[in-house]
Amino acid sequence: MPRFRLNLLFSFLVIAPLAGLVLVPAPAHAQIFESDGVAMRFMKRIHQRNSSEVLGAFHTVVGKARSATVELKRGDQQVAMGGVVDPNGLIVTKASLVNTYGDEAPLVVAMANGDQYLANEIVSIDKEHDLALVRIEAKNLPVMEIAADNKPAVGSILATAGLGEEPVAIGVCGLEPHKIDVKNAMLGVMLSQRPGPAVVDQVVEASAAATAGILAQDVILSINNTHIETGSHLIETVRTYEPGDSLRLTLRRAEEEMHLNVILGEWVAGRGQARHEFQNHLGGELSTRRSGFPAVFQHDSYLQPEQCGGPIVNLDGKVVGLNIARAGRVATYAIPGNELSNAVSKMLSAAGATRNSEIVQSHLSAKPVISENIDPPVVNPGWIPRETSK
């Protein structure tokens, strides 16, 4: 379909309905939570935009990028999207979605042609951009071609590629590339004021600690490999991490020592936590790591957190960025092509080495991302279930 027809179709089916959302009047009096009516109107407009009639008009736009787009799954659950950046099995994706503790199921990479592979390892992580480079045992894969010099203009229409012929979502670029400052991480516990070990006095509702199963009177003994001596030491240690980081906690409950896996959230003050979490769920979950990016552009495509990590294209089918976080009800962040190209180049240069002094991260990742072995690691032969796969 010609580009001008796509623009015309999008104007009528997408931009006009969304304008009504902007004009919804604010309530006369402040309320603790927004009404269900606002959420319903929001979701109705999202469904209009993501209808098969609208998405079907964009199948040629995402056709080229689709072949190099992957889904990353654990068990039957999709955890992230990704894009092939090297024909010999290297895939870029969102790091905080795949580099986590407590995931016993293997990481499986699914291609658009139906082939599936077991991920061998995470060979490098760019903590600053929240990017990971995952390796699979494959050859001659189609590669995502990043348009490093093609910056989407504000108001331009963008499409997120998936494994299907239709895009996952479509949207409009709303803000040019800009920095998103990092927000403090929050575990979500109130500690005893008594001197000595870090004893949990209260767990904040809907926080990372509550989700992980931490209880009042638990004594936190260590975070990853750091022994926690006091409550103040616990606070200082948590501050060295970022929202979305996966931690391994050791704690003592009564006379039993146990381990819990925690994914840190964003810091929210006091009673605002309940309202904050409510807004997070209005229209769906937000990405846990959605701040601290050197440069992202913003668009209003409706994505779930697990649909981040893959390519977004313009109407010419060029990959102009990589979706990196769902940041709000109508805000998704994407790393622009030039920034993405530079980050991928650095990770690719490190991918062939087991010891590389140039690999720099702002923090130690939750799991090792570069092998400490001098000998090459044992490579999983991969998994290709279809008889037609080659």
VEXSE-684102 format. One line per 4 residues: number of its first residue (from 1); their letters; for each residue x, y, z of C-alpha. Coordinates in Angstrom, 2 decimals, always signed. Layout:
# VEXSE-684102
NUM) A) X/Y/Z; ...
This chain:
# VEXSE-684102
1) MPRF) +0.00/+0.00/+0.00; +1.48/+3.43/-0.94; +2.84/+5.50/+1.89; +0.35/+8.37/+1.47
5) RLNL) -2.56/+5.93/+1.82; -1.07/+4.56/+5.02; -0.82/+8.07/+6.42; -4.42/+8.82/+5.46
9) LFSF) -5.70/+5.57/+6.97; -3.79/+6.17/+10.17; -5.09/+9.72/+10.47; -8.71/+8.59/+10.45
13) LVIA) -8.41/+5.37/+12.46; -5.78/+6.29/+15.01; -5.11/+9.97/+15.50; -8.73/+11.08/+15.53
17) PLAG) -9.89/+8.56/+18.17; -6.90/+9.39/+20.36; -7.72/+13.09/+20.19; -10.91/+12.31/+22.06
21) LVLV) -8.86/+10.81/+24.86; -6.87/+14.00/+25.24; -10.06/+16.03/+25.52; -11.60/+13.93/+28.30
25) PAPA) -12.26/+16.48/+31.07; -10.49/+16.08/+34.39; -12.65/+15.30/+37.43; -13.76/+18.34/+39.42
29) HAQI) -12.40/+16.97/+42.67; -9.20/+15.05/+43.27; -9.67/+11.34/+43.87; -7.34/+8.71/+45.17
33) FESD) -7.75/+6.58/+42.05; -8.85/+7.40/+38.53; -12.25/+6.07/+37.55; -12.84/+2.82/+35.73
37) GVAM) -14.54/+4.90/+33.02; -11.26/+6.56/+32.04; -9.53/+3.19/+31.84; -12.34/+1.77/+29.70
41) RFMK) -12.24/+4.71/+27.27; -8.47/+4.41/+27.06; -8.61/+0.68/+26.29; -11.37/+1.18/+23.72
45) RIHQ) -9.16/+3.55/+21.73; -6.21/+1.19/+22.00; -8.32/-1.65/+20.60; -9.42/+0.58/+17.71
49) RNSS) -5.82/+1.32/+16.85; -4.71/-2.31/+17.12; -7.62/-3.77/+15.18; -6.73/-6.24/+12.42
53) EVLG) -8.06/-3.80/+9.81; -5.56/-1.13/+10.86; -2.59/-3.41/+11.54; -3.15/-5.32/+8.30
57) AFHT) -2.47/-2.18/+6.29; +1.10/-2.16/+7.64; +2.18/-5.73/+6.87; +4.49/-4.67/+4.04
61) VVGK) +6.08/-2.04/+6.27; +7.34/-4.61/+8.80; +8.00/-7.36/+6.24; +11.77/-6.97/+6.08
65) ARSA) +12.38/-6.39/+9.79; +10.10/-9.33/+10.70; +12.59/-11.94/+9.42; +15.25/-10.66/+11.85
69) TVEL) +12.86/-10.24/+14.81; +12.69/-12.86/+17.56; +10.65/-13.69/+20.64; +12.42/-14.87/+23.78
73) KRGD) +10.42/-17.29/+25.93; +10.72/-19.28/+29.13; +8.33/-22.20/+29.13; +5.16/-20.97/+27.45
77) QQVA) +5.68/-17.36/+28.55; +7.11/-14.65/+26.33; +9.63/-12.58/+28.28; +11.02/-10.22/+25.63
81) MGGV) +11.46/-9.38/+21.96; +14.81/-9.12/+20.23; +16.60/-8.56/+16.94; +19.34/-10.55/+15.20
85) VDPN) +22.50/-8.45/+14.87; +24.92/-11.13/+13.66; +24.15/-13.97/+11.20; +26.01/-16.43/+13.41
89) GLIV) +23.46/-16.31/+16.20; +23.84/-13.08/+18.19; +20.66/-11.33/+19.28; +20.16/-7.99/+21.03
93) TKAS) +17.33/-7.67/+23.54; +16.30/-5.90/+26.77; +18.72/-7.06/+29.45; +16.58/-6.72/+32.56
97) LVNT) +13.97/-9.06/+31.05; +16.36/-11.96/+30.40; +19.18/-11.58/+32.94; +17.22/-12.57/+36.05
101) YGDE) +17.53/-14.91/+38.99; +15.01/-17.64/+39.69; +14.22/-18.59/+36.10; +14.60/-22.35/+35.96
105) APLV) +13.06/-22.76/+32.50; +15.57/-22.41/+29.64; +15.53/-19.31/+27.49; +14.17/-20.19/+24.05
109) VAMA) +14.50/-17.98/+20.98; +11.68/-18.21/+18.41; +12.07/-16.96/+14.83; +9.43/-15.72/+12.41
113) NGDQ) +9.86/-18.82/+10.22; +8.92/-21.09/+13.14; +12.44/-22.23/+14.09; +13.32/-22.26/+17.78
117) YLAN) +16.70/-22.36/+19.49; +17.95/-22.72/+23.03; +19.94/-19.68/+24.13; +23.49/-20.70/+25.00
121) EIVS) +24.54/-17.71/+27.07; +24.36/-13.97/+27.58; +27.70/-12.90/+26.19; +27.62/-9.22/+27.14
125) IDKE) +25.43/-6.59/+28.78; +25.26/-2.86/+28.22; +23.91/-1.76/+31.59; +23.55/+1.87/+30.56
129) HDLA) +21.10/+1.09/+27.74; +19.64/-2.05/+29.38; +20.76/-4.16/+26.41; +21.93/-7.77/+26.38
133) LVRI) +23.58/-9.81/+23.65; +22.27/-13.40/+23.62; +23.93/-16.23/+21.70; +22.21/-19.13/+19.94
137) EAKN) +23.81/-21.87/+17.85; +22.74/-20.85/+14.35; +24.20/-19.80/+11.02; +23.13/-17.57/+8.14
141) LPVM) +20.40/-15.78/+10.05; +18.78/-12.65/+8.57; +20.18/-9.56/+10.29; +18.33/-6.49/+11.52
145) EIAA) +19.61/-3.55/+9.47; +19.72/-0.49/+11.72; +19.17/+2.87/+10.03; +21.70/+4.76/+12.15
149) DNKP) +21.27/+8.02/+10.22; +17.49/+7.98/+10.00; +15.91/+9.70/+13.00; +12.10/+9.56/+13.20
153) AVGS) +10.51/+12.99/+13.09; +7.94/+14.02/+15.66; +4.53/+13.11/+14.26; +5.83/+10.31/+12.05
157) ILAT) +4.10/+6.92/+12.07; +6.04/+3.93/+13.41; +5.37/+0.19/+13.51; +6.71/-2.44/+15.92
161) AGLG) +7.73/-5.64/+14.17; +6.81/-9.06/+15.57; +6.84/-12.63/+14.31; +3.50/-12.32/+12.52
165) EEPV) +2.82/-10.63/+9.20; +1.06/-7.77/+10.95; +2.96/-5.43/+13.29; +2.62/-5.88/+17.04
169) AIGV) +1.50/-2.26/+17.35; +1.58/+1.07/+15.54; +2.01/+4.55/+16.95; +3.21/+8.10/+16.47
173) CGLE) +6.59/+9.53/+17.47; +5.90/+12.13/+20.14; +9.29/+13.30/+21.42; +12.75/+13.52/+19.88
177) PHKI) +15.66/+11.64/+21.48; +16.36/+12.86/+25.00; +17.94/+11.63/+28.21; +15.87/+9.90/+30.88
181) DVKN) +17.47/+10.34/+34.29; +17.86/+7.26/+36.43; +15.44/+6.83/+39.33; +16.37/+5.30/+42.65
185) AMLG) +15.58/+1.64/+43.16; +13.15/+0.54/+45.86; +13.10/-2.75/+47.73; +10.01/-1.83/+49.73
189) VMLS) +10.78/-2.58/+53.37; +10.71/-0.45/+56.51; +13.47/-1.47/+58.89; +13.63/-1.74/+62.63
193) QRPG) +15.28/+1.25/+64.31; +17.13/-0.98/+66.74; +20.91/-1.21/+66.21; +22.26/-4.40/+64.72
197) PAVV) +21.20/-6.56/+61.76; +18.75/-5.41/+59.06; +15.43/-6.54/+60.55; +12.28/-5.92/+58.49
201) DQVV) +9.68/-4.07/+60.50; +7.10/-3.64/+57.74; +6.72/-4.55/+54.05; +5.32/-1.91/+51.68
205) EASA) +2.21/-3.08/+49.86; +2.65/-3.92/+46.15; +6.44/-3.40/+46.38; +9.29/-5.58/+45.12
209) AATA) +9.71/-7.01/+48.62; +6.02/-7.92/+48.85; +6.10/-9.61/+45.45; +9.18/-11.62/+46.43
213) GILA) +7.58/-12.82/+49.68; +9.62/-10.91/+52.28; +7.82/-10.74/+55.64; +8.01/-8.61/+58.76
217) QDVI) +10.67/-9.84/+61.21; +12.80/-11.31/+58.42; +16.50/-10.53/+58.84; +18.23/-9.70/+55.55
221) LSIN) +21.69/-11.26/+55.58; +23.04/-10.64/+52.08; +22.28/-9.21/+48.64; +23.96/-11.16/+45.84
225) NTHI) +27.47/-11.63/+47.23; +27.40/-8.65/+49.62; +27.02/-9.47/+53.32; +24.57/-7.03/+54.96
229) ETGS) +25.72/-5.93/+58.41; +23.12/-3.32/+59.42; +19.97/-1.61/+58.24; +21.91/+1.41/+56.98
233) HLIE) +24.23/-0.93/+55.11; +21.18/-2.50/+53.42; +19.95/+0.93/+52.31; +23.37/+1.86/+50.94
237) TVRT) +23.61/-1.43/+49.05; +20.18/-1.15/+47.44; +21.09/+2.36/+46.26; +23.92/+0.90/+44.14
241) YEPG) +21.34/-0.87/+41.97; +18.72/+0.38/+39.55; +15.03/-0.38/+39.02; +14.69/-3.64/+37.12
245) DSLR) +17.85/-5.21/+38.56; +17.44/-8.82/+39.65; +18.83/-9.63/+43.10; +19.40/-12.78/+45.11
249) LTLR) +18.57/-12.16/+48.79; +19.58/-14.39/+51.68; +17.51/-13.90/+54.82; +16.77/-15.55/+58.15
253) RAEE) +13.14/-16.24/+59.06; +12.79/-17.54/+62.61; +15.55/-20.18/+62.70; +15.56/-20.91/+58.99
257) EMHL) +17.90/-19.40/+56.40; +16.34/-18.97/+52.97; +16.89/-17.38/+49.56; +14.52/-15.15/+47.62
261) NVIL) +14.72/-13.59/+44.17; +13.79/-9.90/+43.95; +13.40/-7.54/+40.98; +13.75/-3.99/+42.27
265) GEWV) +11.09/-1.39/+41.51; +11.21/+2.39/+41.34; +11.36/+4.40/+44.56; +8.07/+6.03/+45.52
269) AGRG) +7.59/+8.02/+48.71; +5.25/+6.90/+51.47; +1.54/+6.63/+50.83; +1.99/+7.50/+47.16
273) QARH) +2.97/+3.88/+46.57; -0.65/+2.67/+46.35; -1.67/+5.33/+43.82; +1.55/+4.79/+41.88
277) EFQN) +0.90/+1.05/+41.55; -2.73/+1.63/+40.58; -1.67/+3.92/+37.73; +0.94/+1.37/+36.66
281) HLGG) -1.82/-1.18/+36.13; -4.25/+1.20/+34.42; -4.14/-0.13/+30.87; -1.49/-2.74/+31.71
285) ELST) +1.89/-3.19/+33.34; +4.82/-0.82/+32.86; +8.42/-1.91/+32.41; +10.28/-2.23/+35.72
289) RRSG) +13.37/-0.63/+34.18; +12.04/+2.49/+32.48; +14.55/+5.17/+33.47; +18.25/+5.90/+33.28
293) FPAV) +18.66/+5.88/+29.48; +21.24/+8.12/+27.75; +18.90/+8.80/+24.81; +15.44/+7.55/+23.82
297) FQHD) +12.66/+8.83/+21.61; +9.09/+8.47/+22.77; +6.13/+7.08/+20.82; +2.60/+6.14/+21.80
301) SYLQ) +2.44/+2.53/+20.58; +0.67/+0.33/+23.11; +3.11/-2.41/+24.14; +3.31/-4.77/+27.08
305) PEQC) +6.68/-4.91/+28.92; +7.46/-8.34/+27.42; +7.00/-6.86/+23.93; +10.01/-4.59/+24.45
309) GGPI) +13.48/-5.42/+23.16; +12.64/-5.64/+19.45; +12.83/-3.32/+16.43; +10.55/-0.44/+15.49
313) VNLD) +10.42/+0.74/+11.86; +9.26/+3.77/+9.89; +6.92/+3.65/+6.89; +9.87/+2.85/+4.62
317) GKVV) +10.46/-0.31/+6.64; +13.77/+0.92/+8.05; +14.70/+0.01/+11.63; +14.91/+3.40/+13.35
321) GLNI) +15.12/+2.14/+16.92; +14.67/-0.62/+19.48; +11.76/-0.54/+21.94; +13.32/-0.51/+25.39
325) ARAG) +10.56/+0.29/+27.90; +6.86/+0.81/+28.31; +6.97/+3.95/+30.44; +3.33/+5.04/+30.70
329) RVAT) -0.18/+4.45/+29.45; +0.60/+6.23/+26.18; +4.41/+6.37/+26.33; +6.91/+3.82/+25.05
333) YAIP) +10.64/+4.53/+24.89; +12.88/+3.39/+22.03; +16.65/+3.65/+21.67; +17.30/+5.64/+18.45
337) GNEL) +19.17/+4.03/+15.58; +22.48/+5.85/+15.99; +22.63/+5.14/+19.73; +21.59/+1.52/+19.17
341) SNAV) +24.13/+1.00/+16.40; +27.00/+2.22/+18.58; +25.92/+0.11/+21.56; +25.52/-3.03/+19.46
345) SKML) +28.93/-2.49/+17.82; +30.62/-2.35/+21.22; +28.87/-5.51/+22.41; +29.66/-7.35/+19.19
349) SAAG) +33.34/-6.46/+19.49; +33.33/-8.03/+22.95; +31.24/-11.08/+22.08; +34.13/-13.18/+20.81
353) ATRN) +36.30/-12.69/+23.91; +36.02/-14.30/+27.32; +38.27/-11.69/+28.88; +37.93/-8.11/+27.70
357) SEIV) +38.98/-5.16/+29.81; +36.91/-2.77/+27.67; +33.61/-4.23/+28.87; +32.40/-1.68/+31.37
361) QSHL) +29.17/-1.83/+33.35; +27.77/+0.62/+35.86; +27.10/-2.26/+38.27; +27.75/-5.97/+38.43
365) SAKP) +24.88/-7.72/+36.72; +22.72/-10.24/+38.54; +24.30/-13.13/+36.66; +27.76/-13.43/+35.08
369) VISE) +27.64/-12.12/+31.53; +31.21/-12.81/+30.47; +32.75/-16.21/+31.10; +35.74/-16.29/+33.44
373) NIDP) +37.05/-19.46/+31.76; +40.05/-19.27/+29.50; +38.86/-22.26/+27.49; +35.85/-21.68/+25.22
377) PVVN) +32.54/-22.47/+26.94; +30.64/-25.64/+26.10; +28.10/-24.72/+23.46; +24.58/-26.10/+23.52
381) PGWI) +23.84/-27.60/+20.10; +20.54/-25.74/+19.96; +17.03/-26.96/+19.38; +15.19/-26.95/+16.07
385) PRET) +11.92/-28.82/+16.53; +10.51/-28.51/+13.02; +11.43/-31.21/+10.49; +11.49/-28.55/+7.77
389) SK) +14.16/-26.52/+9.57; +17.63/-26.52/+8.12
